Amino acid sequence: MPAPLDAVFAALADPTRRAILAMLLEDDMAVTDVAAPLPISLAAVSKHLAVLARAGLIAQERRGRVVWCKLEPDALREASVWMQAFGQYEGPDLDRLEALLDCGPEGA
């Protein structure tokens, strides 16, 4: 079994899985509702959901005949903490950007 962060980053590497996570940011969703806006089959969506679940990014729960998915933020939090150690996510210097846009490179 891959290390937890390896599984998280592998899951996040796919744009379809990132789109699914973005949908689940809003609310829990039934698998069929997750699949509806995606241009892939329900079987393909189920495979993507399985990858996300194995990585700990989502949880799935059966309620009657419907399987619901919900975001599990702890796995993302661990990845974020790891990335912040590299200083990757300091906010952009918007004042400098504005100055570059207003004056061009010679005014900076």
C-alpha positions as CSV (number, residue, x, y, z in Angstrom):
1,M,0.0,0.0,0.0
2,P,1.4,3.4,-0.9
3,A,2.3,5.9,1.8
4,P,-0.7,8.1,2.6
5,L,0.7,11.3,0.9
6,D,1.6,9.3,-2.2
7,A,-2.0,8.1,-2.5
8,V,-3.3,11.7,-2.0
9,F,-1.0,13.2,-4.6
10,A,-1.7,10.4,-7.1
11,A,-5.4,10.9,-6.6
12,L,-5.1,14.7,-7.1
13,A,-3.0,14.2,-10.3
14,D,-6.2,13.5,-12.3
15,P,-8.3,16.4,-13.5
16,T,-11.6,14.4,-13.2
17,R,-10.9,13.5,-9.6
18,R,-10.1,17.2,-8.8
19,A,-13.4,18.1,-10.4
20,I,-15.2,15.6,-8.2
21,L,-13.5,17.0,-5.1
22,A,-14.6,20.5,-6.2
23,M,-18.2,19.3,-6.5
24,L,-18.0,17.7,-3.0
25,L,-16.8,21.0,-1.5
26,E,-20.4,22.2,-1.8
27,D,-22.2,19.3,-0.2
28,D,-22.5,15.5,0.1
29,M,-23.6,14.0,-3.2
30,A,-25.1,10.8,-4.5
31,V,-22.8,8.9,-6.9
32,T,-25.3,9.5,-9.7
33,D,-25.3,13.2,-9.0
34,V,-21.5,13.2,-9.1
35,A,-21.6,11.5,-12.4
36,A,-24.2,13.6,-14.1
37,P,-22.1,16.6,-15.2
38,L,-19.1,14.5,-16.1
39,P,-18.5,13.4,-19.7
40,I,-17.6,9.8,-18.7
41,S,-19.5,6.7,-17.8
42,L,-20.9,5.9,-14.4
43,A,-18.5,3.0,-14.2
44,A,-15.6,5.3,-14.8
45,V,-16.8,7.7,-12.2
46,S,-17.1,4.8,-9.7
47,K,-13.4,4.0,-10.4
48,H,-12.4,7.6,-9.8
49,L,-14.4,7.6,-6.5
50,A,-12.7,4.4,-5.4
51,V,-9.2,6.0,-5.9
52,L,-10.4,9.1,-3.9
53,A,-11.7,6.8,-1.2
54,R,-8.5,4.8,-1.0
55,A,-6.6,8.0,-0.6
56,G,-8.8,9.1,2.2
57,L,-10.1,12.1,0.4
58,I,-13.7,11.1,0.4
59,A,-16.0,8.7,2.3
60,Q,-18.8,6.8,0.8
61,E,-21.9,5.7,2.7
62,R,-24.9,3.6,1.5
63,R,-28.3,5.1,2.5
64,G,-30.9,2.7,1.3
65,R,-30.2,2.0,-2.4
66,V,-28.1,5.2,-2.9
67,V,-24.4,5.6,-2.3
68,W,-23.5,9.0,-1.0
69,C,-20.0,10.6,-1.1
70,K,-18.6,13.3,1.2
71,L,-15.3,15.1,1.3
72,E,-12.9,14.1,4.0
73,P,-10.7,17.2,4.5
74,D,-8.0,15.6,6.8
75,A,-6.1,14.0,3.9
76,L,-5.9,17.4,2.1
77,R,-4.9,19.1,5.3
78,E,-1.9,16.7,5.7
79,A,-0.8,17.3,2.1
80,S,-1.2,21.1,2.6
81,V,1.0,21.0,5.7
82,W,3.6,19.0,3.8
83,M,3.6,21.5,0.9
84,Q,3.8,24.6,3.1
85,A,7.1,23.3,4.5
86,F,8.5,24.2,1.0
87,G,7.2,27.8,1.1
88,Q,5.2,27.1,-2.0
89,Y,2.0,28.8,-0.9
90,E,3.0,32.3,0.2
91,G,0.5,34.8,-1.1
92,P,1.4,36.6,-4.3
93,D,2.6,40.2,-4.0
94,L,-0.4,41.9,-5.5
95,D,1.0,45.4,-5.0
96,R,4.0,44.5,-7.1
97,L,1.8,42.9,-9.7
98,E,-0.3,46.0,-9.8
99,A,2.8,48.2,-10.2
100,L,4.0,46.0,-13.1
101,L,0.6,46.3,-14.8
102,D,0.4,50.0,-14.3
103,C,4.0,51.0,-15.2
104,G,5.4,48.1,-17.2
105,P,8.7,46.4,-16.2
106,E,10.7,49.7,-16.4
107,G,8.6,51.2,-13.6
108,A,9.1,48.4,-11.2
